[in-house]
């Protein structure tokens, strides 16, 4: 008899692909030198976290070719081989778009250069973006690093320089090649996503089954267009940063700064509406009411909204906070109370 909770699994959108409703984010695993100072480098510690997550039922892992210049993908592959994980029991999500180079810091300076328009750099010609050449090269390299096929290949960003036909045909062809099973998208404007989906529909090509966007209690602008569109058309929602880079895990009065909050590009770029302090206070209040952590409460909100959030776990003991969110059932009154103070903020996430 399986000890895994059926509540932890669901199909990704209208596809038949079953995933864990909590997805392990692997951006935090890799090499500081190639990414940022908060990255966990100790392989054995990374494998302990991955194994604990896998054993608990979190068997969908999200990575990207650019994370730590490919080291994150390599770690996922090593984990599967180290523990002889049956390939059929794990779902691997990866991404392509950004360049994969160990010398990016030397070329562009510190990693805030990820905000640089890589597509315009002669130094990176054909090494980023969504041209047919780069998509094929990226998939070949990712499969080598992982040592296996990719279940869901996500385009990390929208490429304004490449036609929708070229992008979607290339993605269709990598699926037909057998190296990729499904395709997904991430972080773009709704009209851009619709253009790509409609192009695939027109030609009878494979369409996106998922959207990995930025969505949490402190940033809900995606609820205007992208989320309703995805819900209406059966596209699964797997948001990144459901805890707003950790801000939803601690009291507004805690005055804590982690290495990540001090150095992470996205954290420094975030803007919050006038109601964000009230939201944090209410998250803390309801967390105390239900005797759970703020992280659990905020993740439970994400699950309630129909999201399958990508959770970053830096320590094995923090796994319980994520898993507790699956069991915590918030009432409609709770949801309304948490959302009420929200104020609109500028569009974010496209760094």
TORMI-781851 format. One record per residue (C-alpha): x, y, z; residue number from 0; residue in one letter. Coordinates in steps of 0.5 Angstrom, whole numbers. Example, Ala and Ser with C-alpha at 12.3 -4.5 7.8 and 13.67 -1.06 7.14 Angstrom:
BEGIN
[atom [25,-9,16],0,A];
[atom [27,-2,14],1,S];
***
This chain:
BEGIN
[atom [0,0,0],0,X];
[atom [3,7,-2],1,X];
[atom [4,12,3],2,X];
[atom [4,18,-2],3,X];
[atom [-2,22,-1],4,X];
[atom [-7,22,-7],5,X];
[atom [-8,30,-5],6,X];
[atom [-1,31,-7],7,X];
[atom [-2,29,-15],8,X];
[atom [-6,32,-21],9,X];
[atom [-6,33,-28],10,X];
[atom [-2,39,-31],11,X];
[atom [-7,43,-34],12,X];
[atom [-11,39,-39],13,X];
[atom [-5,34,-41],14,X];
[atom [-5,27,-38],15,X];
[atom [2,28,-35],16,X];
[atom [1,27,-27],17,X];
[atom [5,32,-23],18,X];
[atom [6,33,-16],19,X];
[atom [2,39,-14],20,X];
[atom [9,42,-10],21,X];
[atom [14,42,-15],22,X];
[atom [22,42,-13],23,X];
[atom [25,48,-15],24,X];
[atom [33,47,-17],25,X];
[atom [35,54,-18],26,X];
[atom [38,54,-11],27,X];
[atom [43,48,-13],28,X];
[atom [49,49,-17],29,X];
[atom [55,53,-16],30,X];
[atom [56,60,-13],31,X];
[atom [61,62,-18],32,X];
[atom [56,61,-24],33,X];
[atom [50,64,-21],34,X];
[atom [49,67,-14],35,X];
[atom [52,67,-7],36,X];
[atom [46,64,-4],37,X];
[atom [47,57,-8],38,X];
[atom [47,51,-5],39,X];
[atom [54,48,-7],40,X];
[atom [55,41,-3],41,X];
[atom [52,36,-7],42,X];
[atom [51,31,-1],43,X];
[atom [47,36,2],44,X];
[atom [43,37,-5],45,X];
[atom [42,30,-6],46,X];
[atom [39,29,2],47,X];
[atom [34,35,0],48,X];
[atom [32,32,-7],49,X];
[atom [31,25,-4],50,X];
[atom [27,27,2],51,X];
[atom [23,31,-3],52,X];
[atom [22,25,-7],53,X];
[atom [21,20,-1],54,X];
[atom [15,25,1],55,X];
[atom [12,25,-6],56,X];
[atom [15,31,-9],57,X];
[atom [17,28,-15],58,X];
[atom [17,33,-20],59,X];
[atom [23,37,-21],60,X];
[atom [24,44,-24],61,X];
[atom [31,46,-27],62,X];
[atom [33,50,-33],63,X];
[atom [39,50,-37],64,X];
[atom [42,57,-35],65,X];
[atom [42,55,-27],66,X];
[atom [49,55,-25],67,X];
[atom [51,54,-32],68,X];
[atom [48,48,-33],69,X];
[atom [50,45,-26],70,X];
[atom [43,45,-23],71,X];
[atom [41,40,-29],72,X];
[atom [47,36,-28],73,X];
[atom [45,35,-20],74,X];
[atom [38,33,-22],75,X];
[atom [42,27,-27],76,X];
[atom [47,25,-22],77,X];
[atom [41,25,-16],78,X];
[atom [37,20,-21],79,X];
[atom [43,16,-22],80,X];
[atom [46,16,-15],81,X];
[atom [39,13,-12],82,X];
[atom [37,9,-18],83,X];
[atom [31,13,-19],84,X];
[atom [26,10,-24],85,X];
[atom [25,15,-29],86,X];
[atom [18,13,-30],87,X];
[atom [17,16,-23],88,X];
[atom [20,23,-23],89,X];
[atom [18,29,-28],90,X];
[atom [23,33,-30],91,X];
[atom [22,40,-32],92,X];
[atom [27,44,-35],93,X];
[atom [28,51,-40],94,X];
[atom [31,54,-45],95,X];
[atom [33,61,-47],96,X];
[atom [38,64,-43],97,X];
[atom [46,63,-45],98,X];
[atom [49,57,-42],99,X];
[atom [56,60,-40],100,X];
[atom [61,59,-35],101,X];
[atom [64,66,-36],102,X];
[atom [58,70,-36],103,X];
[atom [61,74,-30],104,X];
[atom [67,76,-34],105,X];
[atom [63,78,-40],106,X];
[atom [58,82,-37],107,X];
[atom [60,83,-29],108,X];
[atom [56,81,-24],109,X];
[atom [50,77,-25],110,X];
[atom [45,83,-24],111,X];
[atom [47,82,-32],112,X];
[atom [42,78,-33],113,X];
[atom [38,84,-34],114,X];
[atom [42,85,-40],115,X];
[atom [39,84,-46],116,X];
[atom [43,78,-48],117,X];
[atom [39,78,-55],118,X];
[atom [43,84,-57],119,X];
[atom [50,81,-55],120,X];
[atom [54,79,-61],121,X];
[atom [58,75,-56],122,X];
[atom [52,71,-55],123,X];
[atom [50,70,-62],124,X];
[atom [46,64,-63],125,X];
[atom [47,62,-56],126,X];
[atom [41,65,-53],127,X];
[atom [34,66,-55],128,X];
[atom [29,62,-59],129,X];
[atom [32,61,-66],130,X];
[atom [31,54,-68],131,X];
[atom [38,53,-68],132,X];
[atom [39,55,-61],133,X];
[atom [33,51,-58],134,X];
[atom [36,45,-62],135,X];
[atom [43,46,-59],136,X];
[atom [40,47,-52],137,X];
[atom [36,41,-52],138,X];
[atom [42,37,-54],139,X];
[atom [46,40,-49],140,X];
[atom [40,39,-43],141,X];
[atom [39,32,-45],142,X];
[atom [47,30,-44],143,X];
[atom [47,34,-37],144,X];
[atom [41,30,-35],145,X];
[atom [43,24,-38],146,X];
[atom [35,23,-40],147,X];
[atom [30,26,-43],148,X];
[atom [26,32,-41],149,X];
[atom [19,31,-39],150,X];
[atom [17,39,-40],151,X];
[atom [21,44,-44],152,X];
[atom [19,51,-42],153,X];
[atom [21,57,-46],154,X];
[atom [24,61,-41],155,X];
[atom [22,68,-44],156,X];
[atom [19,71,-50],157,X];
[atom [24,72,-56],158,X];
[atom [21,78,-60],159,X];
[atom [26,77,-65],160,X];
[atom [24,70,-68],161,X];
[atom [17,69,-71],162,X];
[atom [12,65,-67],163,X];
[atom [12,60,-73],164,X];
[atom [20,58,-72],165,X];
[atom [19,58,-65],166,X];
[atom [13,53,-65],167,X];
[atom [15,49,-70],168,X];
[atom [22,48,-67],169,X];
[atom [19,46,-60],170,X];
[atom [14,41,-64],171,X];
[atom [20,38,-67],172,X];
[atom [24,37,-61],173,X];
[atom [18,33,-58],174,X];
[atom [17,29,-64],175,X];
[atom [25,27,-64],176,X];
[atom [23,24,-57],177,X];
[atom [28,28,-53],178,X];
[atom [22,32,-50],179,X];
[atom [15,30,-48],180,X];
[atom [11,36,-47],181,X];
[atom [12,44,-48],182,X];
[atom [11,50,-43],183,X];
[atom [12,57,-43],184,X];
[atom [15,62,-37],185,X];
[atom [14,69,-36],186,X];
[atom [11,73,-41],187,X];
[atom [6,78,-43],188,X];
[atom [-1,74,-44],189,X];
[atom [-2,77,-52],190,X];
[atom [5,74,-53],191,X];
[atom [3,67,-50],192,X];
[atom [-4,67,-54],193,X];
[atom [0,69,-61],194,X];
[atom [5,62,-60],195,X];
[atom [-1,58,-58],196,X];
[atom [-5,60,-64],197,X];
[atom [0,59,-68],198,X];
[atom [1,52,-66],199,X];
[atom [-6,51,-66],200,X];
[atom [-7,53,-73],201,X];
[atom [-1,48,-76],202,X];
[atom [-3,42,-72],203,X];
[atom [3,43,-67],204,X];
[atom [4,41,-60],205,X];
[atom [2,47,-56],206,X];
[atom [4,49,-49],207,X];
[atom [1,45,-43],208,X];
[atom [4,50,-37],209,X];
[atom [5,57,-36],210,X];
[atom [11,58,-30],211,X];
[atom [9,65,-28],212,X];
[atom [10,70,-22],213,X];
[atom [4,69,-18],214,X];
[atom [4,70,-10],215,X];
[atom [0,74,-5],216,X];
[atom [4,80,-6],217,X];
[atom [4,80,-13],218,X];
[atom [-3,78,-17],219,X];
[atom [-2,82,-23],220,X];
[atom [-3,76,-27],221,X];
[atom [-10,75,-25],222,X];
[atom [-12,80,-30],223,X];
[atom [-11,76,-36],224,X];
[atom [-6,71,-36],225,X];
[atom [-9,66,-31],226,X];
[atom [-16,67,-33],227,X];
[atom [-13,65,-40],228,X];
[atom [-10,59,-38],229,X];
[atom [-15,57,-34],230,X];
[atom [-20,58,-39],231,X];
[atom [-16,54,-44],232,X];
[atom [-13,48,-40],233,X];
[atom [-6,51,-39],234,X];
[atom [-3,49,-32],235,X];
[atom [-1,54,-27],236,X];
[atom [6,53,-24],237,X];
[atom [8,59,-21],238,X];
[atom [15,61,-19],239,X];
[atom [17,65,-12],240,X];
[atom [10,63,-9],241,X];
[atom [13,66,-3],242,X];
[atom [16,72,-6],243,X];
[atom [23,71,-5],244,X];
[atom [22,69,2],245,X];
[atom [19,75,4],246,X];
[atom [12,72,6],247,X];
[atom [16,67,11],248,X];
[atom [17,72,16],249,X];
[atom [14,78,20],250,X];
[atom [14,85,17],251,X];
[atom [17,87,24],252,X];
[atom [23,81,24],253,X];
[atom [28,86,20],254,X];
[atom [31,79,18],255,X];
[atom [36,79,12],256,X];
[atom [39,73,9],257,X];
[atom [44,72,4],258,X];
[atom [39,72,-2],259,X];
[atom [35,78,0],260,X];
[atom [41,82,0],261,X];
[atom [44,79,-6],262,X];
[atom [39,76,-11],263,X];
[atom [37,81,-17],264,X];
[atom [30,79,-17],265,X];
[atom [29,81,-9],266,X];
[atom [32,87,-10],267,X];
[atom [28,89,-16],268,X];
[atom [21,87,-13],269,X];
[atom [16,93,-12],270,X];
[atom [10,92,-7],271,X];
[atom [4,96,-7],272,X];
[atom [1,100,-1],273,X];
[atom [-2,94,2],274,X];
[atom [4,89,3],275,X];
[atom [5,90,10],276,X];
[atom [-2,89,12],277,X];
[atom [-2,83,7],278,X];
[atom [4,80,11],279,X];
[atom [1,82,18],280,X];
[atom [-5,78,16],281,X];
[atom [-1,72,13],282,X];
[atom [2,72,20],283,X];
[atom [-4,72,24],284,X];
[atom [-7,67,20],285,X];
[atom [-1,62,21],286,X];
[atom [-2,63,28],287,X];
[atom [-9,61,28],288,X];
[atom [-8,55,24],289,X];
[atom [-1,54,28],290,X];
[atom [3,53,22],291,X];
[atom [9,57,19],292,X];
[atom [8,63,15],293,X];
[atom [11,59,9],294,X];
[atom [6,54,10],295,X];
[atom [0,59,10],296,X];
[atom [2,63,4],297,X];
[atom [4,56,0],298,X];
[atom [-3,54,2],299,X];
[atom [-6,60,-1],300,X];
[atom [-3,58,-8],301,X];
[atom [-5,51,-8],302,X];
[atom [-12,54,-6],303,X];
[atom [-12,58,-13],304,X];
[atom [-11,52,-17],305,X];
[atom [-3,53,-17],306,X];
[atom [2,48,-17],307,X];
[atom [7,52,-14],308,X];
[atom [15,51,-15],309,X];
[atom [18,51,-8],310,X];
[atom [25,52,-6],311,X];
[atom [28,48,-1],312,X];
[atom [35,50,2],313,X];
[atom [34,45,8],314,X];
[atom [31,38,9],315,X];
[atom [27,41,15],316,X];
[atom [24,46,11],317,X];
[atom [21,41,7],318,X];
[atom [15,40,13],319,X];
[atom [13,47,12],320,X];
[atom [11,46,4],321,X];
[atom [8,39,5],322,X];
[atom [4,42,11],323,X];
[atom [1,47,6],324,X];
[atom [-3,41,2],325,X];
[atom [-6,39,8],326,X];
[atom [-8,46,10],327,X];
[atom [-15,48,8],328,X];
[atom [-16,55,8],329,X];
[atom [-24,58,8],330,X];
[atom [-26,63,3],331,X];
[atom [-27,68,8],332,X];
[atom [-19,66,10],333,X];
[atom [-18,68,2],334,X];
[atom [-22,74,2],335,X];
[atom [-18,76,8],336,X];
[atom [-11,75,6],337,X];
[atom [-13,78,-1],338,X];
[atom [-17,84,1],339,X];
[atom [-11,89,2],340,X];
[atom [-7,88,-4],341,X];
[atom [-6,94,-9],342,X];
[atom [-4,94,-16],343,X];
[atom [4,94,-17],344,X];
[atom [8,95,-24],345,X];
[atom [9,89,-28],346,X];
[atom [15,85,-26],347,X];
[atom [18,78,-27],348,X];
[atom [21,80,-34],349,X];
[atom [28,81,-32],350,X];
***
